[in-house]
Amino acid sequence: MKSDITHNIGIILERIRKASEASGRDPKDVRLLLATKTVAADRIKEAFHAGQTLIAENKVQELRDKFEALKDVRHTSHFIGHLQTNKINDVLKYGVSCIQSVDRVDLAEKLHKRLSYENRTIEVLIQVNTSNEESKFGVHPDQAIELVRQVAQFKTLKIKGLMTIGLFKGQPHELRACFSLLRKLRDQISDLAIPGVEMDELSMGMSGDLEMAVEEGATIVRVGTAIFGQRVTPDSYYWNEQ
Ligand SMILES: *Cc1c(COP(=O)(O)O)cnc(C)c1O
């Protein structure tokens, strides 16, 4: 019998395929990222066995705790949580290839310092607060271009695109506006052709709203609940912490 996780992944892939086709896109251009916060390593491994390879954590602590258990299965790991500057050395220890949550210049500067010291580079996305909620992280849309220019100065940080969480309590049209704002920003930044800046990735859409995100151009959708089930810890613990 198929496990619930394998079954759920099938449903999500089907949702991605339908939304892609409905908007004239190739489903291959949309990557599924598994948001694995609170999910135990053995359950993440089930997802690997079902063919998934891209996961992301929100907390350095969880990244560290699961690192050993997951490292014998080949996969790619991103970081999608609010990153405090005092956790930089740690986040770089556990094989993360992309930090999707770069939202301020002091964080970028400190990452660059550490990466220079270690003589390596990392991919980053710029996180934009498209819904203007006080409580959420991400650069204000009006400041996003300036931040991209600043981060581009740090040669160890390879900018690949933008990320947003989007409104989590609101009307569907408001949510769509968040996603389309991120896409417009991406297009604007692309047009500027800032040296060293690539704008291929749009990381947006989650369990409840991935269709809309795909329609608006998402290249990475981040799904947790719809694959692993409800979490006990509320999202506010991950999204509104200070
Ligand atoms: C938890 C999380 C997700 C996935 O949310 P679900 O609603 O569980 O699919 C996506 N992005 C970020 C940044 C998250 O923290």
The ligand as an ORCA input file, in Angstrom:
! r2SCAN-3c Opt
* xyz 0 1
  C       5.412     26.250      6.248
  C       5.791     27.054      5.088
  C       5.291     26.758      3.819
  C       4.315     25.638      3.554
  O       3.061     25.964      4.075
  P       1.863     24.913      4.031
  O       0.668     25.763      4.190
  O       2.080     23.969      5.150
  O       1.913     24.241      2.715
  C       5.733     27.545      2.761
  N       6.579     28.571      2.941
  C       7.069     28.886      4.137
  C       8.011     30.036      4.269
  C       6.690     28.150      5.257
  O       7.173     28.482      6.452
*
